[in-house]
Amino acid sequence: MSNQDETPERPEADTRSALGQRSGNEVASSDSKDAVPVMLRVNGKKHDLRIDPRTTLLDCLRENLHLTGSKKGCDHGQCGACTVHINGRRVNSCLCFAAMHEGDEITTLEGIGQPENLHPVQAAFVACDAYQCGYCTPGQIMSAVALLKAPCGQEDADVKEFMSGNICRCGAYPNIVAAIQSVRQDAKPQKAR
């Protein structure tokens, strides 16, 4: 018998299982006997769902609602790629259960702007080339939008500190800071002449 004959039919599933991992839709299955009804308000729309109570908000957004702007980077709350706003506060969606946010107002990248009507931060990221591979960009933008409403000093160092929970492996930090600062500069009230 060759080694090929001994290879499982779905090796990737066996590998995940051996590593103690699961695919995104295993826990998020609405067919589960443990599924619970949950009403989520996402980007101003009400969604009545049946989800496993262990489903993270990130998995629910991506797998159940097909809102794929939020990314699964580390799945441990360390990279910020999954950042969303819940009731106006930025949150790592990989660290919370979707069922815990029933009735809360959840905003994802898809909820802040569209290609024909970009949010000023989105437009600044494009203008300042504040992305490279783009994987971290949704989380960076969501944190930058939160920064605009937060008490944050005016210096670049203050912006860097506020954004420190969002990692960019490509190293686009100078352009990210420039994009944020350009939006902040445009938002300052002009002195009356």
ZAKOLMAR-402143 format. One line per field, with one value per residue: residue in three letters; x, y, z of N, C-alpha, C in turn; residue number from 0. Coordinates in nm, 3 decimals, m for minus. Layout:
N
type [ALA;...]
n.c1 [X;...]
n.c2 [Y;...]
n.c3 [Z;...]
ca.c1 [X;...]
ca.c2 [Y;...]
ca.c3 [Z;...]
c.c1 [X;...]
c.c2 [Y;...]
c.c3 [Z;...]
seq [NUM;...]
***
This chain:
193
type [MET;SER;ASN;GLN;ASP;GLU;THR;PRO;GLU;ARG;PRO;GLU;ALA;ASP;THR;ARG;SER;ALA;LEU;GLY;GLN;ARG;SER;GLY;ASN;GLU;VAL;ALA;SER;SER;ASP;SER;LYS;ASP;ALA;VAL;PRO;VAL;MET;LEU;ARG;VAL;ASN;GLY;LYS;LYS;HIS;ASP;LEU;ARG;ILE;ASP;PRO;ARG;THR;THR;LEU;LEU;ASP;CYS;LEU;ARG;GLU;ASN;LEU;HIS;LEU;THR;GLY;SER;LYS;LYS;GLY;CYS;ASP;HIS;GLY;GLN;CYS;GLY;ALA;CYS;THR;VAL;HIS;ILE;ASN;GLY;ARG;ARG;VAL;ASN;SER;CYS;LEU;CYS;PHE;ALA;ALA;MET;HIS;GLU;GLY;ASP;GLU;ILE;THR;THR;LEU;GLU;GLY;ILE;GLY;GLN;PRO;GLU;ASN;LEU;HIS;PRO;VAL;GLN;ALA;ALA;PHE;VAL;ALA;CYS;ASP;ALA;TYR;GLN;CYS;GLY;TYR;CYS;THR;PRO;GLY;GLN;ILE;MET;SER;ALA;VAL;ALA;LEU;LEU;LYS;ALA;PRO;CYS;GLY;GLN;GLU;ASP;ALA;ASP;VAL;LYS;GLU;PHE;MET;SER;GLY;ASN;ILE;CYS;ARG;CYS;GLY;ALA;TYR;PRO;ASN;ILE;VAL;ALA;ALA;ILE;GLN;SER;VAL;ARG;GLN;ASP;ALA;LYS;PRO;GLN;LYS;ALA;ARG]
n.c1 [0.085;0.063;0.186;0.014;m0.232;m0.291;m0.341;m0.565;m0.899;m0.969;m0.724;m0.665;m0.865;m0.819;m0.564;m0.619;m0.781;m0.599;m0.433;m0.593;m0.756;m1.029;m1.242;m1.380;m1.662;m1.747;m1.813;m1.990;m2.222;m2.563;m2.714;m2.655;m2.733;m2.717;m2.762;m2.862;m3.115;m3.037;m3.037;m2.884;m2.766;m2.628;m2.438;m2.658;m2.866;m3.104;m3.052;m3.176;m3.068;m2.965;m2.734;m2.445;m2.373;m2.104;m1.990;m1.771;m1.789;m1.651;m1.639;m1.912;m1.984;m1.834;m1.890;m2.168;m2.304;m2.169;m1.999;m1.708;m1.506;m1.381;m1.098;m0.949;m0.680;m0.485;m0.648;m0.642;m0.667;m0.448;m0.359;m0.538;m0.669;m0.930;m1.091;m1.386;m1.665;m1.852;m2.136;m2.019;m1.760;m1.430;m1.355;m1.200;m1.313;m1.266;m1.242;m1.480;m1.801;m2.061;m2.326;m2.326;m2.366;m2.620;m2.862;m2.690;m2.529;m2.350;m2.076;m1.916;m1.638;m1.770;m1.986;m1.910;m1.845;m1.869;m1.750;m1.833;m1.885;m1.680;m1.565;m1.402;m1.158;m1.110;m1.074;m0.845;m0.659;m0.630;m0.536;m0.295;m0.153;m0.166;m0.150;m0.036;m0.019;m0.277;m0.419;m0.437;m0.565;m0.858;m0.899;m0.718;m0.835;m1.083;m0.998;m0.875;m1.095;m1.226;m1.036;m1.071;m1.287;m1.206;m1.036;m0.736;m0.400;m0.238;0.001;0.218;0.324;0.126;m0.083;0.035;0.057;m0.216;m0.296;m0.155;m0.252;m0.301;m0.154;0.072;0.213;0.352;0.468;0.363;0.334;0.424;0.277;0.018;m0.012;0.021;m0.207;m0.413;m0.353;m0.391;m0.666;m0.748;m0.641;m0.793;m1.037;m1.025;m1.164;m1.172;m1.019;m1.205;m1.191]
n.c2 [m0.119;0.218;0.537;0.734;0.606;0.588;0.842;1.066;1.146;1.418;1.593;1.849;1.907;1.709;1.787;2.039;1.952;1.796;1.993;2.119;2.311;2.480;2.515;2.823;2.800;2.581;2.618;2.821;2.720;2.719;2.501;2.356;2.175;2.323;2.582;2.924;3.178;3.502;3.851;4.080;4.411;4.543;4.769;4.940;4.773;4.525;4.193;3.878;3.589;3.243;3.105;2.922;2.947;2.986;3.119;3.357;3.715;3.806;3.573;3.537;3.773;3.742;3.476;3.427;3.666;3.751;3.968;4.062;4.244;4.287;4.129;3.807;3.790;3.726;3.599;3.628;3.876;4.046;4.176;4.353;4.343;4.267;4.472;4.636;4.860;4.884;5.004;5.252;5.224;5.104;4.763;4.445;4.210;3.939;3.856;3.846;3.706;3.668;3.651;3.796;4.052;4.118;4.332;4.550;4.824;4.756;4.835;4.789;4.789;4.799;4.952;5.215;5.350;5.355;5.254;5.460;5.660;5.738;5.725;5.995;5.905;5.666;5.770;5.925;5.724;5.611;5.833;5.886;5.658;5.457;5.185;4.855;4.553;4.539;4.382;4.447;4.684;4.731;4.706;4.901;5.132;5.133;5.173;5.421;5.582;5.570;5.705;5.968;6.053;6.032;6.142;6.247;6.333;6.586;6.531;6.330;6.115;6.072;5.977;5.743;5.600;5.567;5.408;5.178;4.922;4.807;4.620;4.642;4.445;4.503;4.745;5.005;5.222;5.505;5.623;5.561;5.710;5.962;5.974;5.971;6.204;6.392;6.387;6.471;6.728;6.850;6.845;7.026;7.315;7.617;7.931;8.227;8.499]
n.c3 [0.000;m0.090;0.030;m0.052;m0.063;0.203;0.282;0.427;0.315;0.338;0.413;0.512;0.698;0.889;0.971;1.085;1.294;1.438;1.528;1.702;1.597;1.430;1.148;1.025;0.989;1.135;1.410;1.377;1.274;1.198;1.210;1.429;1.727;1.950;1.877;1.912;1.915;1.793;1.776;1.584;1.531;1.264;1.094;1.078;1.009;1.095;1.198;1.224;1.360;1.390;1.584;1.697;2.039;2.095;1.889;1.759;1.732;1.510;1.343;1.303;1.165;0.930;0.834;0.866;0.803;0.584;0.569;0.495;0.541;0.792;0.918;0.989;1.163;1.382;1.564;1.835;1.946;1.917;1.688;1.563;1.316;1.301;1.394;1.490;1.543;1.837;1.963;1.922;2.021;1.969;1.908;1.935;1.734;1.731;1.986;2.124;2.191;1.957;2.044;2.278;2.206;2.138;2.017;2.038;1.865;1.592;1.395;1.093;0.860;0.615;0.679;0.713;0.483;0.124;m0.204;m0.383;m0.208;m0.003;0.336;0.503;0.620;0.481;0.223;0.269;0.330;0.079;m0.069;0.064;0.030;0.228;0.275;0.202;0.143;0.222;0.403;0.678;0.662;0.687;0.970;1.058;0.951;1.085;1.350;1.315;1.251;1.495;1.646;1.562;1.710;1.966;2.268;2.182;2.156;1.948;1.821;1.609;1.752;1.944;1.787;1.692;1.932;2.000;1.788;1.831;1.880;1.640;1.400;1.129;0.908;0.681;0.721;0.681;0.844;0.861;0.649;0.724;0.960;0.844;0.681;0.874;1.018;0.815;0.779;1.030;1.031;0.829;0.955;1.156;1.303;1.125;1.192;1.240;1.018]
ca.c1 [0.000;0.144;0.151;m0.101;m0.353;m0.316;m0.372;m0.708;m0.970;m0.963;m0.612;m0.664;m0.955;m0.749;m0.455;m0.680;m0.826;m0.480;m0.378;m0.694;m0.818;m1.154;m1.267;m1.470;m1.805;m1.785;m1.880;m2.093;m2.333;m2.698;m2.776;m2.613;m2.841;m2.698;m2.782;m2.953;m3.155;m2.968;m3.067;m2.771;m2.780;m2.498;m2.441;m2.792;m2.966;m3.136;m3.031;m3.220;m2.984;m2.951;m2.591;m2.389;m2.337;m1.958;m1.945;m1.718;m1.850;m1.579;m1.686;m2.051;m1.985;m1.777;m1.949;m2.314;m2.355;m2.087;m1.931;m1.570;m1.409;m1.304;m1.010;m0.899;m0.534;m0.421;m0.754;m0.608;m0.679;m0.318;m0.319;m0.632;m0.727;m1.074;m1.152;m1.518;m1.717;m1.973;m2.190;m1.926;m1.627;m1.360;m1.346;m1.146;m1.429;m1.227;m1.237;m1.611;m1.905;m2.165;m2.448;m2.312;m2.391;m2.758;m2.920;m2.589;m2.507;m2.220;m2.039;m1.799;m1.583;m1.873;m2.085;m1.864;m1.834;m1.877;m1.659;m1.882;m1.903;m1.583;m1.546;m1.278;m1.040;m1.086;m1.019;m0.709;m0.573;m0.601;m0.454;m0.162;m0.096;m0.149;m0.169;0.046;m0.092;m0.417;m0.486;m0.465;m0.628;m0.990;m0.883;m0.651;m0.934;m1.182;m0.934;m0.854;m1.225;m1.248;m0.944;m1.127;m1.386;m1.146;m0.938;m0.603;m0.314;m0.222;0.131;0.227;0.348;m0.004;m0.156;0.101;0.017;m0.357;m0.306;m0.059;m0.317;m0.319;m0.024;0.089;0.335;0.423;0.540;0.308;0.300;0.435;0.167;m0.105;m0.014;0.000;m0.348;m0.495;m0.327;m0.450;m0.809;m0.761;m0.612;m0.909;m1.152;m1.010;m1.239;m1.088;m1.041;m1.278;m1.099]
ca.c2 [0.000;0.340;0.643;0.807;0.534;0.608;0.982;1.087;1.212;1.562;1.611;1.980;1.897;1.630;1.870;2.136;1.879;1.757;2.114;2.177;2.425;2.455;2.610;2.929;2.771;2.469;2.668;2.917;2.651;2.740;2.368;2.297;2.156;2.424;2.715;3.012;3.294;3.626;3.964;4.174;4.531;4.562;4.875;4.996;4.673;4.421;4.057;3.771;3.475;3.130;3.075;2.853;3.054;3.002;3.189;3.492;3.818;3.806;3.461;3.563;3.876;3.690;3.351;3.431;3.788;3.769;4.098;4.013;4.352;4.254;4.016;3.720;3.793;3.643;3.532;3.640;4.015;4.111;4.243;4.460;4.329;4.240;4.583;4.690;4.948;4.838;5.121;5.363;5.194;5.002;4.633;4.334;4.120;3.799;3.828;3.849;3.621;3.744;3.651;3.896;4.186;4.127;4.465;4.655;4.877;4.711;4.897;4.729;4.871;4.816;5.047;5.354;5.412;5.270;5.308;5.584;5.757;5.698;5.800;6.073;5.823;5.577;5.852;5.963;5.607;5.599;5.948;5.881;5.525;5.407;5.039;4.786;4.432;4.572;4.292;4.515;4.813;4.751;4.732;5.030;5.236;5.137;5.238;5.562;5.649;5.584;5.808;6.101;6.087;6.009;6.242;6.203;6.447;6.626;6.491;6.199;6.015;6.044;5.893;5.612;5.533;5.528;5.304;5.071;4.792;4.762;4.585;4.637;4.369;4.562;4.863;5.128;5.313;5.649;5.667;5.549;5.830;6.078;5.973;6.011;6.345;6.476;6.397;6.554;6.867;6.898;6.852;7.136;7.438;7.728;8.054;8.332;8.609]
ca.c3 [0.000;m0.099;0.126;m0.103;m0.026;0.345;0.303;0.448;0.205;0.361;0.503;0.580;0.814;0.988;1.022;1.177;1.412;1.513;1.590;1.789;1.530;1.361;1.040;1.069;0.988;1.219;1.529;1.337;1.208;1.252;1.220;1.555;1.824;2.053;1.819;1.986;1.835;1.827;1.689;1.578;1.449;1.200;0.992;1.072;0.968;1.194;1.147;1.313;1.329;1.482;1.584;1.812;2.134;2.100;1.768;1.783;1.650;1.382;1.260;1.267;1.062;0.806;0.787;0.863;0.738;0.464;0.576;0.502;0.561;0.913;0.886;1.095;1.157;1.485;1.640;1.978;1.987;1.922;1.564;1.529;1.182;1.315;1.466;1.455;1.648;1.906;2.033;1.907;2.076;1.889;1.975;1.857;1.721;1.749;2.129;2.189;2.134;1.888;2.124;2.384;2.152;2.090;2.031;2.028;1.730;1.545;1.268;1.028;0.753;0.512;0.728;0.724;0.351;0.005;m0.307;m0.440;m0.100;0.097;0.459;0.488;0.654;0.368;0.114;0.307;0.315;m0.064;m0.111;0.127;0.007;0.365;0.277;0.102;0.105;0.248;0.497;0.804;0.635;0.749;1.114;1.074;0.922;1.193;1.464;1.281;1.265;1.640;1.694;1.532;1.812;2.098;2.311;2.138;2.131;1.809;1.768;1.545;1.857;2.006;1.692;1.694;2.056;1.988;1.685;1.859;1.881;1.502;1.344;0.984;0.883;0.567;0.767;0.621;0.954;0.833;0.563;0.803;1.045;0.756;0.641;0.990;1.047;0.710;0.809;1.150;0.991;0.753;1.043;1.252;1.267;1.081;1.266;1.167;0.980]
c.c1 [0.089;0.100;0.030;m0.232;m0.389;m0.355;m0.522;m0.770;m0.963;m0.849;m0.614;m0.754;m0.887;m0.635;m0.509;m0.721;m0.708;m0.419;m0.476;m0.763;m0.949;m1.165;m1.371;m1.614;m1.844;m1.862;m1.998;m2.216;m2.466;m2.772;m2.744;m2.732;m2.833;m2.724;m2.887;m2.995;m3.085;m3.010;m2.950;m2.807;m2.642;m2.516;m2.583;m2.901;m2.982;m3.121;m3.075;m3.148;m3.005;m2.805;m2.554;m2.344;m2.187;m1.904;m1.893;m1.791;m1.783;m1.629;m1.830;m2.060;m1.940;m1.855;m2.102;m2.368;m2.276;m2.030;m1.784;m1.465;m1.322;m1.226;m0.973;m0.748;m0.473;m0.521;m0.726;m0.616;m0.549;m0.286;m0.413;m0.698;m0.879;m1.151;m1.285;m1.556;m1.843;m2.018;m2.088;m1.785;m1.559;m1.337;m1.281;m1.256;m1.394;m1.232;m1.373;m1.709;m2.013;m2.290;m2.444;m2.352;m2.529;m2.811;m2.820;m2.579;m2.363;m2.195;m1.911;m1.747;m1.688;m1.977;m2.039;m1.850;m1.839;m1.789;m1.705;m1.899;m1.810;m1.590;m1.416;m1.151;m1.008;m1.022;m0.875;m0.613;m0.536;m0.505;m0.311;m0.093;m0.066;m0.179;m0.069;m0.028;m0.242;m0.486;m0.524;m0.550;m0.768;m0.982;m0.818;m0.752;m1.036;m1.123;m0.911;m0.985;m1.257;m1.159;m1.001;m1.225;m1.330;m1.056;m0.798;m0.522;m0.292;m0.093;0.124;0.245;0.217;m0.087;m0.097;0.062;m0.127;m0.372;m0.220;m0.122;m0.342;m0.181;m0.031;0.220;0.415;0.499;0.492;0.277;0.315;0.319;0.032;m0.119;m0.041;m0.147;m0.438;m0.477;m0.387;m0.600;m0.831;m0.738;m0.731;m1.031;m1.143;m1.094;m1.142;m1.122;m1.115;m1.182;m1.165]
c.c2 [0.124;0.441;0.720;0.740;0.556;0.752;0.998;1.163;1.364;1.591;1.744;1.978;1.818;1.709;1.972;2.068;1.842;1.876;2.179;2.296;2.382;2.551;2.708;2.888;2.652;2.516;2.755;2.851;2.678;2.608;2.300;2.284;2.260;2.566;2.793;3.126;3.420;3.732;4.061;4.292;4.563;4.663;4.926;4.899;4.567;4.284;3.957;3.644;3.362;3.089;2.993;2.961;3.078;3.077;3.328;3.590;3.821;3.695;3.482;3.665;3.819;3.572;3.358;3.550;3.823;3.910;4.067;4.123;4.327;4.127;3.935;3.716;3.696;3.557;3.533;3.784;4.092;4.194;4.356;4.448;4.311;4.355;4.626;4.789;4.886;4.954;5.235;5.339;5.089;4.878;4.534;4.227;3.973;3.759;3.826;3.758;3.708;3.757;3.754;4.035;4.199;4.267;4.579;4.703;4.844;4.776;4.832;4.826;4.899;4.921;5.191;5.424;5.309;5.332;5.441;5.696;5.719;5.786;5.879;5.993;5.727;5.653;5.892;5.846;5.587;5.710;5.940;5.747;5.457;5.258;4.979;4.659;4.451;4.486;4.362;4.640;4.829;4.782;4.866;5.144;5.247;5.202;5.386;5.641;5.669;5.694;5.948;6.147;6.078;6.126;6.189;6.328;6.470;6.578;6.353;6.088;5.977;5.951;5.752;5.533;5.484;5.409;5.181;4.932;4.735;4.741;4.584;4.566;4.424;4.688;4.993;5.234;5.461;5.702;5.657;5.673;5.954;6.087;6.023;6.160;6.436;6.492;6.487;6.701;6.927;6.918;6.966;7.254;7.549;7.853;8.154;8.446;8.741]
c.c3 [0.000;0.006;0.078;m0.064;0.120;0.377;0.322;0.331;0.217;0.458;0.576;0.703;0.924;1.051;1.121;1.306;1.500;1.586;1.685;1.730;1.468;1.246;1.088;1.076;1.073;1.341;1.490;1.275;1.277;1.264;1.351;1.650;1.936;2.004;1.899;1.894;1.886;1.727;1.697;1.490;1.393;1.087;0.969;1.031;1.076;1.127;1.253;1.270;1.429;1.474;1.707;1.910;2.146;1.979;1.803;1.693;1.513;1.290;1.216;1.154;0.927;0.750;0.774;0.786;0.611;0.453;0.600;0.515;0.682;0.886;1.010;1.079;1.255;1.560;1.791;2.027;1.990;1.799;1.521;1.393;1.188;1.380;1.405;1.564;1.706;1.994;2.036;1.960;1.991;1.974;1.880;1.851;1.735;1.896;2.197;2.116;2.072;1.975;2.237;2.337;2.089;2.120;2.027;1.883;1.690;1.410;1.218;0.922;0.646;0.551;0.735;0.590;0.241;m0.102;m0.366;m0.336;0.016;0.221;0.442;0.522;0.539;0.252;0.144;0.296;0.169;m0.106;m0.057;0.107;0.140;0.377;0.180;0.062;0.130;0.352;0.627;0.786;0.696;0.898;1.141;1.054;1.034;1.319;1.438;1.293;1.413;1.697;1.672;1.640;1.953;2.138;2.280;2.107;1.982;1.744;1.702;1.649;1.927;1.917;1.693;1.818;2.049;1.894;1.715;1.868;1.742;1.439;1.192;0.957;0.766;0.606;0.707;0.726;0.922;0.747;0.634;0.891;0.960;0.713;0.754;1.018;0.939;0.734;0.930;1.117;0.918;0.843;1.144;1.208;1.230;1.163;1.178;1.135;0.998]
seq [0;1;2;3;4;5;6;7;8;9;10;11;12;13;14;15;16;17;18;19;20;21;22;23;24;25;26;27;28;29;30;31;32;33;34;35;36;37;38;39;40;41;42;43;44;45;46;47;48;49;50;51;52;53;54;55;56;57;58;59;60;61;62;63;64;65;66;67;68;69;70;71;72;73;74;75;76;77;78;79;80;81;82;83;84;85;86;87;88;89;90;91;92;93;94;95;96;97;98;99;100;101;102;103;104;105;106;107;108;109;110;111;112;113;114;115;116;117;118;119;120;121;122;123;124;125;126;127;128;129;130;131;132;133;134;135;136;137;138;139;140;141;142;143;144;145;146;147;148;149;150;151;152;153;154;155;156;157;158;159;160;161;162;163;164;165;166;167;168;169;170;171;172;173;174;175;176;177;178;179;180;181;182;183;184;185;186;187;188;189;190;191;192]
***
